[in-house]
């Protein structure tokens, strides 16, 4: 697995062996200006994938975001199905409003996702859904 970006707001990594992007969202993002390369970082991650890739999102530490930041997440979510993503497993946030935000974004983008309670469970489910 290679770490593509790691900062105080998020981490993106990619496993070629699993054709999987790992995303960790951390804390409260006051504005989109705090994460100026977020969309570009996702684009870089997606370029590494093959069709049918999966995403494991760790949103446990995510806090409710303002509208400008939510728009960034929506922009990324809109690109994932077109890029060939097959499944998304989301470890849900402790912040229940953040859970609703993520659900709204993924639903609007038409991204099917599975909510799980832990990273190992998300990993296991995605592994079972991978094409053999």
C-alpha positions, -999 to 999 in steps of 0.1 A, spaced: 0 0 0 12 35 -8 2 66 11 -6 93 -14 -13 122 10 -15 125 47 -22 158 65 -42 170 95 -75 168 76 -74 136 56 -53 106 44 -55 89 10 -37 56 3 -39 30 -25 -34 -7 -26 -27 -20 -60 -30 -56 -48 -66 -50 -37 -73 -22 -63 -86 -2 -33 -84 34 -22 -83 41 15 -96 74 27 -96 87 63 -114 120 71 -103 138 102 -120 164 123 -137 196 113 -128 214 81 -138 251 86 -136 259 49 -126 244 15 -95 267 16 -80 244 43 -79 215 18 -70 231 -15 -57 199 -31 -84 175 -19 -101 170 -52 -68 168 -71 -55 142 -45 -86 121 -52 -80 124 -89 -45 112 -85 -57 82 -64 -83 73 -90 -58 74 -118 -39 46 -101 -70 23 -100 -84 -2 -125 -121 -5 -133 -140 -22 -104 -119 -6 -77 -133 -3 -42 -131 24 -15 -128 20 22 -136 53 40 -128 58 76 -152 86 87 -151 79 124 -133 112 132 -152 133 107 -172 162 120 -201 180 103 -188 201 75 -200 235 61 -216 237 27 -184 246 9 -166 215 22 -197 193 16 -195 205 -21 -159 192 -23 -170 158 -11 -199 158 -35 -175 166 -64 -154 136 -55 -184 113 -50 -198 123 -84 -166 111 -102 -162 77 -85 -190 58 -103 -178 72 -137 -142 62 -128 -153 26 -123 -157 22 -86 -177 -9 -77 -182 -7 -40 -177 18 -11 -176 7 25 -179 35 51 -169 32 87 -195 56 101 -187 89 119 -194 93 156 -210 127 146 -245 117 135 -250 149 115 -218 139 96 -234 105 89 -264 122 74 -241 144 53 -222 115 38 -254 96 32 -269 126 13 -238 130 -8 -235 93 -18 -272 91 -25 -272 122 -47 -241 109 -66 -257 75 -70 -229 58 -51 -239 26 -35 -223 22 -2 -222 -2 27 -220 12 63 -198 -8 86 -188 -5 123 -151 -12 119 -122 -11 94 -116 -48 96 -152 -55 88 -152 -31 59 -120 -47 46 -135 -82 49 -167 -73 31 -149 -55 2 -125 -84 -1 -155 -108 -5 -171 -85 -31 -139 -83 -52 -141 -101 -86 -121 -133 -85 
